[in-house]
Amino acid sequence: MQNAALYCADPKKISDAKKLAAGLKLNLLTSPPLPANTLIMGAERLELSQSGEAGPVFVDFSSPQLLYRLSRVTIKKEAVARAVGLKKTKPIVLDATAGLGRDSFILAALGCRVIMLERSPIIAALLADGLRRAAATGQIAHIRQRMTLYQTESKLFKLESQAKPEVIYLDPMYPARSKKALVKKEMRCLRDIAGTDPDSDELLNWALTQEVIRVVVKRPRDAECLARRQPSFVVKSRKHRFDVYLKP
């Protein structure tokens, strides 16, 4: 992200802020003015502030919206759960494009162990902060225990060095084709930080070479298949579809 900085809004957090700024190679600020793109370390959480946006972006697994969804979550209702093959057995899922981690959280809530990979250091930092707070939230701490995060390029991750995943899950960013295609603030921020994943086709081709039983790709309902590869079958939700590739 260009012209970004880390602002420490809580003097008690200055030591943590220095470590994070060094790790992300960002300038550390302790007072305004702030640049257009700023990670803000406050007393409670880490958040991303961008000029022109109504509010900051942060990861909150205990938000009212997510807790409401969690209270109603079932395998039958969640298309992503059906797509990864979650039934009586709980597969280990490698989420190779973790983003803000919501799909990973739902899968973990349903009993899957989820290994999350995120190549953007800034998005990974936001996600790690959300996981830290989730671990201290009694209502969801048991779910967080099934989620592991690595900041890395998916194609460089060594699957054999970890608990063997059975499913690879991909949710690549895609270019907006109209102004209505990106209505959520979080999506705009993710695009600004990580771009539009121009290597999505390569990512699918990589996933299909791995020793897993299936690969699942989340797509807009009317989007083309990645790499023009036709899936074994499709699971549809109201706004998305999940292309499922079964491996022999």
Secondary structure, 3 states (H helix, E strand, C coil): CCCEEEEECCHHHHHHHHHHHHHHCCEEECCCCCCCEEEEECCCCEEEEECCCCCCECCCCCCHHHHHHHHHCCCCCCHHHHHCCCCCCCCCEEECCCCCCHHHHHHHHCCCCEEEEECCHHHHHHHHHHHHHHHCCCCCHHHHCCEEEEECCHHHCCHHHCCCCCEEEECCCCCCCCHHHCCCHHHHHHHHHHCCCCCHHHHHHHHHCCCCCEEEEEEECCCCCHHHCCCCEEEECCCEEEEEEECC
